């Protein structure tokens, strides 16, 4: 199977609308005609050299032909049997699966197949050099932070705490409010808030993980950015092919990082940046 051009230029303004368009075959070929060949999870525990704290990741990934769609989940949260539900299933059925991360991963795989990360689709590649996990994390963080256009002294809400991103913001003279559902503190002892919407009002821009697609908080943050005319930059291992669909509808830029992620391999890699208003960038 080769990638097919979108069958419709219709744009969705919410995640649920995008799901509905995909189910109806409005974004490309009928998803009932595509089956997931491989379903797998990736579990990771990391503590970068020189860092005092670490974290864990778990990601559900689904392979459709040459494309892999992914959705991060809280470690241990994926239901038993989810992989068996997915492997060999048609995409249309998975777009209606009762488990939200399954729906996200299926939509991501489908859209990655329909509109891969290419310049024709609005993507601009950024090379990640070979290096340690921390070195690659910092290069990625610079690429993400560089999508914000803010004066020094502005404050950014960071949803999904990544210490390298916080470093990159500080290097630009930007303040930040770290936010994560797990709470806790950052590497530097700063408190991490748990209520993203509650903190958004006191911030000038939003820098948000694609994981918000899977936990159902993305649309509320997108709507806040749209109403308040704030920049919303997404950094996306989850839903890397989904989130560019919202450029110009509350999302100002996306740093898309499809599988395999930077933390899986010490070799070189590629991430893809999108900006609203760039030709092909807002569908």
N, C-alpha and C positions, 0 to 999 in steps of 0.2 A: 504494500500500500504506500502510495506517495501522498504528501500533504496536498490538500485541496484548498482552493481559494474559498473564502466565505461566501455562502449563498445569499447573504443579505447584509446590507450596511446598517441594519437597525441597531440602535445602541440601547443598552440597558442602563438604568439609573440606580438600580439596587442589585444586590447579589441575587436575591430571589428572582428578579426579573431576568437576569442573565441565565440562571438555571432553567427557567421556563423557556427562554428562546432556544437554548441548546437542546432541551428535550423535544421541542417542536421542529428541529432541523432548520432553524432560522439562521444559524451561525455557520453552517456547513452541511456535509452529508448527514443523513439520518443516523443518529448515534446507535440505534438498534442494530445497525450493520457492522459495528465494530466490537470486538471482544478483547478483554484484558488477558494478555498471555502470561504475565508474571505479576504476582503481588508479593511484596516483601516489606519488612520493617527494618529500620536501621536504628540501633541503640548506641549511644555514645556517652561516655563520661570523660570530662576534660578538665585539666588544670594546667593552663599555659605556664611555661617556665618563667619564674619570677613573679607569678601572681599568687596571692594568698588564698584565693577562693576559686572554686570550680563550679561546674554545672553539669547537668545531664540533658540529653536530647533523646527523643524518640520520634521517628518519622515514618508514616505510612506512605509507600510509593507503589504506583501502578504503572505497568508498562503496556503501552498501546503502540504496536509496530515499532518505529524508531524513537518514540517519545516516551518520557517518564513524567508522570504527574505526581505531586507530593503534597502531604499535609502533615505538619508537626502536631503532636499530641502531648499532653502531660504524660510523663513516664508511667506506664502501667494502666493508663486510662482506656486503651483500645480494647473493645470487648473481645472475649474469646470467640473464635470462629470468624472474625472479620476477614482474615486472609482467605479462608475457604469460601466465604461469600463472594469474594472479588474475583478470584482466579477463574478464568474461563467464562465469566459473566459478560453480557453485553453492556455497553456503556449506558444505554438508555435506562436499564434497570438500576444501575449503580447511581445514576443521577437522582433516583428516588429512594435510595437506601435510607433506613431510619437513623443511621449513624452519621452525624454531620461531617466528620473528617473523611469518610468514604466518599460522600458526595463531592467534597472539595477536590480530593485527589483524582476522582474520575473526571470532573470538569476540567481540571488542570491538564490531565493527559490528553483529553479530547482537543482542547484549545491549542495545546502544544503541537498536536498533529495538524490541526487546521491552519494555525497561524504561528509557525515557529519563530524563534527569536532571530530575525534577519533584518537587515537595513530596510528592505522593502516593507516590512511591517512596523517600522519605526524604531527598531532596536539599534543601539550603538554599542559595539563590543568594547569591553575593558579587559585587558590581559591581567591575570594574576600570576606573578612569577612563582617559580618553585621556591620553597622555603619552609621554615618551621610553621607550626600551627599559629603561633602568635604573629609571625611576620605576615602570613597570608591574611590573618584576621585584620591586621592594621591596614593593609592595602585595600581590602574590601571596605573597611570603615571609611577610609578617605574617599573612595568612590561614592559611597552612600551620602556622606556629609556634604560632598561637593554638589549635590543636587539641591541643597538649600541655598536660597538667596536672601541673606539676612545681614543687617548691620551688627557689628560687635555690641555686646550688651543685651541682645535679644535673648529670649528664653524659649527653649524647645521642650515640648513634652515628648519623652522617649518611651514608647510603649513596647515592652520587650527589652529588658535591660541587657545590653551587650557592652562590656567594659571598654572595648576598643572604640566603639561609637562615642561613648562619653569622652574618651581621650581626644578623639577627632574634633568634637564640638568645642572642648576647652581650648584646643590649639587655635581655633578660629575666634576666640574671645566670646563664645556663646555660653550662656547659662542653660541649665536643663533641669527638668523635673523627671527623675527616673520613675517608671511605673511598671509593675508586673503583678499578675494575680497572686504570685507566691509571696509578695512582700519582701521583708528582710532589709538588707543594706547592700550598698555597692562595695566594690573593692576598696573604696576609700572611706567607708563608714557612713556614707550618706543614706538617709532613710529612703526606702522605696515605697511609693504610694501604691495602693491597689485599685483606686477608683479613677480610671482614665478620664471619663467625662467630667467628674468632679474637679479634676486638676486642669482640664483643657482650657477653661475660661481664663486662667492666669498665665497662659502661654501664648507666644506669638506665632508658633508654627508647631506642626506635629510630625514626628518621625516614628513610624509605626511598623511593627512586624506583620508579615503576612499571616502569622499564626492567628491573628484576630479573625480571619475568615472562618477558621475551624471552631473557634469558641463563640462565634456569633456576635462579636463586638465591633466588627469592621464598619457596618453601615452607619451606626450611631456616630462614630468618629468621622466618617466621610461627610455625613450630613452637617456635623458641627463645623467642619472646615469650609463647607460650601456656604453655610449661612453666614459665617463670620469672615469670609474671604481670607482664609488663612492657607498657607502652604501645607499640603499633606504629602509627605514623601514616604513611600512604602519600600521596605527592604524585604525581599520575598524569596525565601526558599519554599515556603508554602505558597501555592498559587501563583507561581512566577508567570504563567501564561494567562491567568485569570485577571490579575490586578491591572495590567495595561488597558484592559477594556473600560476602566473607569477614569482614564485620563480625560480631563475636561469636565468630569462630573463629580468634582470634589477632590480628586487625586491630581496633584500637580506633577509628580514624577515617580518613577518606579526604578529600583535597582533589582533586576530579576536574576535569580541564581538557581537555574534548574539543576537537578541531580546530574552528576555527582557534586556534592557540596565541597567547599574549600577544605573543610576539616577532615575529609575522607582520604586525602591524598597529598603527599608532599610535592608533587610535580606541578607544572604550570596548569592554569585553568582559565576560564573565561566567564565573566558576568556581563550583563546587558543592561544598559541604562536607557530609559525612556523619559521624555518630557512632553507634557501637554503642549499642543500647538505645533509640534514638529510634524512634518509630513509623514503620514502613516501612523503617527503616534496616538491620535485620538480616533477611535473607530466609532 
